[in-house]
């Protein structure tokens, strides 16, 4: 499995961010997309989002899509600042015991 981790500072509200992410999931189905999880820090401003795809190719196809760039610029970018991305392969989860 492949994906990315985004860290950022929230400029909008957590509700706006969640709404934009839900809208994307409904209106822009991406082949190979598995799920996204968003953490809002206790400070109410720090954001960490993790996104999972079936493969690096699926992720890169979306990342290289001009429509995705237009959506990001119009919907997400206004809600975030100081955005960084770390792409890579997800490892098997650790389980207790």
N, C-alpha and C positions, 0 to 999 in steps of 0.2 A: 504494500500500500504506500502511496506517495501523498505529499501534501505540503502545507505551509503553515507557519506560525506568524501572525501579525501582532506587533505590539504598537500601541499608539496612545495618544492622549485624547480623551473625549472632549469635543467642543460643544456638541449638541447634548441631548439627553439620552439616557440608556434606552428609553422607550422608542425614541426616533431611530436609534441604531438597530434595535430589534425589529422594528417595523420594516426598515430598509432591507435587512437580511432576509426576513420572511418574504417580502415582495420579490426579491431576487430568486429565491428558491421556487416560488410559484410561477414566475413569468419568464425565467431564463434557465430552463432545465439544461444542465450541462452533462454531456455523456461522461460517465465515470465518476461523477460527483457522489460521494457517500453521505457526508454530513459536515456540519459546522457547529462548533461550540464556542460560545463567547463568555468570557469572564470579565466582569466589571469589578475593579479593585475596591477595597473598603474605602479608599479615598474618594470614590465616585467619579474619578477622572481617568484612571489607568484602565486600559483595555488590552486584553489578550484574546485573540481569536485563533482557533486551530481549525484547519480545513483538511478533509480527507478525500482523496481520489483513489480510484482503482489503480492508476498507473501515472508515471511521470508524463507520458505522452498525452493522457487525458488532461492533466493539469496544464501542460504547456499549450495545448490547443486552446483552452479557455484564456490563458494569460496572453496569448498572441492574437486573440479575437478583438478587432477594432470596436465591435459593439459592446464588449465587456469594458473596454477602456472608457467608452462614452458613458456607460452606466455608472462605473466607478466615479468618474469625474463629476457627474451630476447628482448622484445619490449618496455616496459614502464619503468622498473627499471633504464635502462641506461639514461633515460631522466629526472629523478627526484631524489631528495634527501630529507631527513627530512620528510618522508611520515608518516602521521598519518591517522587513519580511525576511524570514529564514525558511528556505525550501529544503526538502529532503525526504528520505525514506523513513516511514514510521516502522519502529521495531515492535515485536510482539509485546503485548502488555505484560507487566510483572504481576504476579498474583501471590497473595500471602500464602505461606505454608509451603 
